[in-house]
Every structure is written in C-alpha cells, then in structure tokens.
Amino acid sequence: MRRPSSTWRSERRRAGLVAIAALTCSLSSPAAAATHWCLPGLFEGGARLQPLVAPEVFWLPPLLRQHVLCRHARDRPREQRVVVIGSSGSFGFPLPADQSAPAELDRLLVAHGLRARAFNLGFVNTYQLRDALIARAALRYDPAVIVYPLTSAEFTHVAPAIHDALVEFFVDNSGTVEALASDPIPGLGEPIALYNFWLDQIPRTSLATSHLRELGALTRAMVRAGGEAAIRLLTGRFDQRPLPPLRTPAGYDCAATLTKEKGDEAWASWNVLEYLEELRRTRGIDVVLAHWPVNHLPNGACYNQRTSTARLTEFLDWLRAESAARGFEYVDLHDLLPSDEFFDSVHLTAEGNRRVGAALAPVVEKVLRRRVSE
C-alpha cells in the first residue's frame, strides 16, 4: 500500500480512506447487512457499479455502497426501488449513465408521480450467474422490482467464464461463491459448484490478497473521483477520454455462429429465472423480464452475428413461457429498434436507449401501482 504523502491530506480523501477501512471491518460483521452507511459515489456519481470505459473494482459490497441505490435506501426507505440488472446493453455502454435506458426509466417514473426510483446495476459481459450474484447482493437495499433485460447470450453454458472481467469478478467475490456452495442459488447449483472447485485450485494467498488489490483500486477511484469533482467545480467541465468507436458490422461468418450455438445445446439448464422466482415468492420482489433489442443483420440462417434465427425464435418462445409460468411480467423488445439505433448487435444509441426506457416504463409503472394498492 502506498505511504501517505502531501497529495493525500485533504479531509475528503482521508474520510474516504476511513470509510474504506470501516468497510473492510464491517464485511465480517453480521450486523453489516442491516446498515445503510454509504461510500461517496465513485462511478459517474454512483450512477453505475463500474466506470464507463471498463471495470476496475469487482468486489460487490463496496461497489453497492458507492452506488446511489445505497443512499436512496438509507435516506428514503419508504420509496420503492427498481433495480435493473444485466450486461453492457442495460448498462448503456458506450454512453454516459444519464443516456442509458435505466436512466430514462427513472426519469419517467419520477415524471409520472410515482414514489419510486430506478437504479442501473448493469455490468460488462453477459453471464446469468454474475447477474444472480448482483441481484442477491442488492437485496440488502430492499428492491421492490427487479428488471432483467437479457438475450440468449446470458445463458452461455460455460464455467469458469472466458472473459477476463468475469474471471476477476468471481475471484474477488470468492467468499460469496464459497458460501453458496453449501446453499446454492436455485437453478444455478451446477455452475456454483464448478466455480467453487475452480477457486479451490487457486492459491489461498491469491484469494486473500484479492480484496487488498480491490481496496487499492477503490482508493484510486476515490482519489480520481475527487479530482474530477474539483475540475468540474473550478472549470464547469470535465472531458473524459474518448471511447473506442463501435460500428455495425458489414458482414460476419454465419457458419461460425451456428457452430458456436451447436456447441451450447445445454444453454437453458442453468436457469437464473428459478432464482428470480424464489425472490418473488419468498421476498415479494416483482420481476420484469425484457428481451433486449437485437440488431437484425440477416445472413443466411443467422439473425445477426450473435444468434441464428432459429435459436432466437426458440429463446423468445421459451422466455415467454417461463415468464408466464413463474409469474413475471414480460416485455419483448427484440425487434423494437431499427438498425440505425444500434452501434453494433446489442449496444444502442442514445435514442435507442430512450425508446427502450420508454417501452419498459408502462410495465414497471403497472407493477409499482399494483404494489401500492395491495
């Protein structure tokens, strides 16, 4: 850990470090789950769990404590909270948080007079077990509704995951995975067991030091957030580094898409929806499933480079039936948008995000108003 220097002497930064130290102690305390003390908002003022460009902290407890969800649960406990989980699509990549679909949903809930707010808990990459862990960690903030925009990509049947960010996520949340090995999340017992076995192969010293690395990353993020706030205060602006441009692909190998799908015939056997149904049944949390818009870029048997037309149709039928059987609200947005409102196959322009938020709002509002009347 870096030694204190003159650049670390401001009261704001010192308070942040004290909060981080307190966080470390509180995670081992059973009473911590009942508290709503919060860290300063680090990523876009706490609007997101990660910064816009790429995640740098993966440990869920501090990520949620810096989020605006924490402060809302602490300061407005009587209001209803809608949490939107999911991948980089619902996160709103590559746009700022205020141009994402969850932000538009939040604006509409407020504009229509509901005592409710929507919160963006999206995270990069598609993976249902990761989404289940985020939903589980968010329970301490008493969500009324979980909105889950998804595609068949969330149901990839592989553990451990192949993306570096997902691998890091499970390493840094290894304690949660190990606890779940004896009491698995419904529908996800097999991947939890696979992750627990995988974690057993990693030296314990590496797992023990992962949280120290996370605290270092969190501290750097806190220092940077304080610096950015100071720049905005002094200049009225802050220029973020430019994002890599996204482009709609002109062509792709449909045969490769079909081969990949054929190797994942067990896609529906790991089922996060079973866990969401348990939350609805045991915790009274309503669930809204939404098939996220996908860009129609036909090439032979492929709907786009991510999925075949046959798999998309199969998944849509399955998702509709699962939603009805489990008592979820369901919104099919797969063909909502024209191609010029996509950056690629699933990432949307600002207008695309606005339209998705507007499409979700009536369904979420209906659920919220029903909850108030009951």
Secondary structure, 3 states (H helix, E strand, C coil): CCCCCHHHCCHHHHHHHHHHHHHHHHCCCHHHHHCCCCCCCCCCCCCCCCCCCCCCCCCHHHHHHCCHHHHHHHHCCCCEEEEEEECHHHHCCCCCHHHCHHHHHHHHHHHCCCCEEEEEEECCCCCHHHHHHHHHHHHHHCCCEEEEEECHHHHCCCCCCCCHHHHHHHHHCHHHHHHHHHCCCCCCHHHHHHHHHHHHCCCHHHHHHHHHHHHHHHHHHHHHHHHHHHHHHHHCCCCCCCCCCCCCCCCCCHHHHHHHHHCCCCHHHCCHHHHHHHHHHHHCCEEEEEECCCCCCCECCEEECCEEHHHHHHHHHHHHHHHHHHCCEEEECCCCCCHHHECCCCCECHHHHHHHHHHHHHHHHHHHHHHHHC
